[in-house]
Amino acid sequence: MHIGLIGLGKMGGNMRERLRRGGVEVTGYDRDPAVSDVPDLAAMVAALPAPRAVWVMVPAGPVTHGVVEQLGELLEAGDVVVEGGNSRFTDDAKHAAVLGERGIGYVDCGVSGGIWGLDNGYGLMAGGPTELVERLMPVFDALRPEGPREEGFVHAGDVGAGHYAKMVHNGIEYGLMQSYAEGFELLEAKDIVKDVHGCFKAWSRGTVVRSWLLDLLVAALEDEGSLEKVRGYVEDSGEGRWTIEEAIANGVPMPAITAALFARFSSRQDDSPAMRAVAALRHQFGGHATAEAVEETGVREASAASAGPSSGSGATGAPPPAGG
């Protein structure tokens, strides 16, 4: 099979290589001429035999919309587009409609595996008509992990189902990472466990919390040691938010994933306005000290200590000799 692949970054570039290893011919296009096989999209389309198959692997949002529109002008009836980026599932119906007007098929596919997918394979979640998914199966089989197909690939449903499944997958990922992170912080907080790294490494085999994410945390601890040099600032790709929005829309309780997303928001604040408000309120109703008051008290006490012991009357220094 011969496929076009648009977007040859960290994911797309490795996917091209894995497809070729799996016997799939690939003509790749990227705006970076150093990695692109062809000079432009038109040349990529011209290199593909009809009926054509083109996989889009570019950033979600306006970039993906633009590429889909361009393909609508370049491809012909009977061709098919696979959209494999981290797009919101609601975009898929729009893309399918734009291409469908020209008789071009559309399949969405959630892709998981990151930079490790080249060697380990990618978890794939496809959405679209059965006949198109079956037609693309040589591509899916080359990309997925070795072993039974159902352990690395699913035809999740109609258009949009693939990206919906990937969205929920990423929400679960948020919760898992946050749980490991909170456990790490607690182990570091109390001086009773002397080998925190060793605990995580021991958990990575045979325990109920073992996972690939845990393996990656073990690797990070081996690379970075105590993680003191890693800044605790965490972005989010948007899929955690979408997962929670869907949970609200469908009345599904989702406390763990919601808390994990909010923890990422907190990581971006040097000083939380909300916590400043709470501190001020506690001071108002209970006279509880604010951080500024605590710091000021600490400074005064440090000053007094450096001046010498106090007699209790406010004077410092050694008391006068008795009977003088």
N, C-alpha and C positions, 0 to 999 in steps of 0.2 A: 504494500500500500504506500501511497505517496501523499503527504500532507503538508500544508503550509502552516508555519508557526510564526505568529507576530508577537514580538516582545522577547528579547533574549537576555534578560537580566539574570539575577541570581537563580530564580526559579526556572524561567523560560530557557535559559542557556543549558541548564542541567537536564531539563526535560528533552531538549533537542538531542543531547548526547545519549540519554537513556533510550529514546525512540530508535536512534540509529543502531545502538547496540542490540535492540530487539528486532532488527530487520526491517524497520519502517524507514522509508526514504523521506527526508525532511528538507524542505526549502524554507529557510528562516529569514525573516525580515526584522531589522531593528533600526532605529534612527541613528545608532552608532555604526558607522560604516566598518569599524574595526571588527565587529562581530557578525555583521549581516552577510547573508549569502547573496543578496541581490540589492540593487540600488534603491528600489522603491516598491510600494505595494503592487503597482501594476505589473512590474517584472515578476514578482512572486506569483501572482495569479496566472500570468502567462506561462509560467514554468510547470503548472499543475495540470495533470490530465483530467478531463471531464468524466464523470461528475466530480467536482472538486470538493475537498474538505479543508477547512482552514480553522486552526485553533488560535484564539485570541488570549494572550497572557500579558495584559498591560494593566496599569493602575485602574482601580474601580472609579466610576463617576464619569466626569466629562471626557477623559481620555478614551475610555471604553466606548462611550456613546459615539464619539467621533469616528473611531475605527469601524464600528458596526455600520455607520452611515456610509463610510467610504466603501466598505465591502459590498453594501447594497448596490452601489453604482458599478462595481467592477465584476461581481460574480453574475452567474446566470441561473435560470430556473433549473432545479435539480441539484444544485450545489448545497453544501451544508456548512454552517458556522458553529463552532464550539466555543463558548465563552467560559474560560477557566479562571478568571480573576476573582477577587473577593467582593463581587458585586452584591448589592442588596437584591433579594429575590423578587422584589416588586419591579425591578428594572427589566427582568427577563421577559415578561409579557410584552413590554414595549418593544424590546429588541426583536422578539419573535414576530410581532405585528409588522414592524418596518421591513424586515426581510421577507416575511410571508407575502406581502403585496407583490413581490417580484418572483415568487415561487421558490425562494431560497429557504431551506430548512434551518432550524435553530435548536441547539442542545446546550443547556447550561451544565457546568460541571464544577462542583466543589473539589478543590485539590488540597491535600494535606501531606506534609512530609518535609517541608522546608529544604534547607541546603543539604540534608542527608538523603533526600529522595533519589539522587542519582544512583547510589549504591543499594539503598534499602527498598526503593520503590515508593510510589505515592498512593495514599488512600484516596479513592475516587468516589464521588457521589454524583450521579448523572440524573438530569431531569429532561424529559422530552419524549417525543413519539418513539414507540418501540422499534419501528422499522429503521429509524435513523440511529438509534443507540446500537442496534445489531450491526448496522453497516460500519459503525465506528469501532466495533469490538477489537479488531486487531491493534488499534491505537491504545485503547484502554488496557488491553492485555500486556502490551509492551511497557506501559507506565506503572502498572500496579505491582505490588510485591509478588515474589514467587510463591507458589502454593495454590490452594483452592481459590478460585475466582471470588467466591462470596466472602473471603476473609480480607479482601482489599478493594473490592468494587461492589457498588450497589446501584441498580437502576431505581432511584428513590421514588419516581413518579413522573408526573407531567412537567411541562416547562415551569421552572422556578423551584421545583422540589430539590434539585441538587444543591442550589445555593442556600435554600432554607435549612437543609440538613447540615451543611457546612457552618452556617451561622450558629446553630445549636451546638455543634461540635466545638466551636471556638468559645462559646459561653462556658461550656463545661471546662475547657482548658483554663479559663480565667479562675474558676473556682478551685481547681486542682492546684494551680500554681500558688494561689493565695494560702491554701491550707499548708502546703509545704513551707512557705515563707513564714507563716505564723509559728509553726513548730520550730523552725530554725531560730527565730527570735527568742522563744521561750527557753530553748536549750542554752542559748548564749547568755541569757539574762541571769541565770542562777549558777553559781560556782560549785556545782555538784557533778555535772557531767564534764569530764576532762577532755573527751575526744568527740566533739560534735560531728566533725567530718566522718569519723569512724561509725557513728550511729547511723547516719544516712547511708553510708556504704553497706552496712550490715542489713539495713532495711531493703536494699535493692534486690536481694535474692530471697525468695521463699516466704516473704511476709505479705500480708493483705494490702499493704500500701505500695507495693512495688509497681513501677511503671517506667516508661521511657522518659517521662519528665523527671522522675526521681533520678534516673541514670544521668540525665543532663545536669541536674543540680550537683550530683557527686562530682562530675567532671568539672563544673564551675568552681567548686571548692578546691579541687586539686590544682586548678589553674591559678585561682586568685587567693587561695588561703582563707583568711577570715572574711573576705569580701569588704574589708575596710576601705579599699581604694575604689570600690564601685559606688557610684552615686545612686541613692535610692529614689530615682526619678523614673516613672513608668508611664509611657504613652498608651493609648488604646487605638486599635485599628477601626473601631466603629461597630464591629460585629457583636461585642458584648452589649453595647447600648441597644442594638437592634433586637437582640435576644430578649432583653428585659422589656422592651416595648411590646414585643409579641406576647410575652408572658402576661403583661398588664391587659392587653387587648383580649386575651383568651382566658383571663381569670386564673392563671396558673401561678401558685406561690413559688417564688424563686429567691429566697433570702440569701443563699450562699453566693450565687453568681452576682446578685445585686451588691452585696457587701464587698465582693472582690473588685467590682468596677469602682465603687466609691473609694476603696482603699487606693486605687490608682489616682483618682482625683486628689486625694489627700497628699500623695507623694509629690505633687507638683507645687505644693504650698510651702514656702519657707516659714510663714507665720499665718495661721488660719484666722480670717476675720470672724468666722463663727465661734471659734474657741476664745477669741478676744472678748466677744459678746458674753459668752458663758462665764468667763472669769470676772467680768464687770458685774454681772448679775449676782454671782456668788458673794462678791464683795458687798453689794448693796443689801441683800437680804440676810446675810449671815456674818458679815464682817470678815469673811475669809480673805486672806492676803492674796494680792495679785503677784505676778512674777516680779514686777518692778519693786514692790514692797519687800518681797523676800530678798531680792538682790541688794536693796538698800540696807536692809537689816544685816545682811551678810557682810557688807562693806564696813558698816559701823563696828560690828563685832571683831572683824579682822583688824581694824584700826586700833581698837582698844587693846586687843591682844598684843599687837606689835609695840604698843606704848608701855606695856608692863602690867602687872597684876593690879587690880583695883581694890581700894580699901572699903568699897561699898558706899562711900560718900561722894563718889564722883572723882575723887583724886586718884592719881595713878602714881606708881613709883613705890619705893620701899617706905614703910611707915617710920616715923621718927623713933629714935631709941627711947625705950621706957625710962622714966625717972630722970629725963634730961632736965 
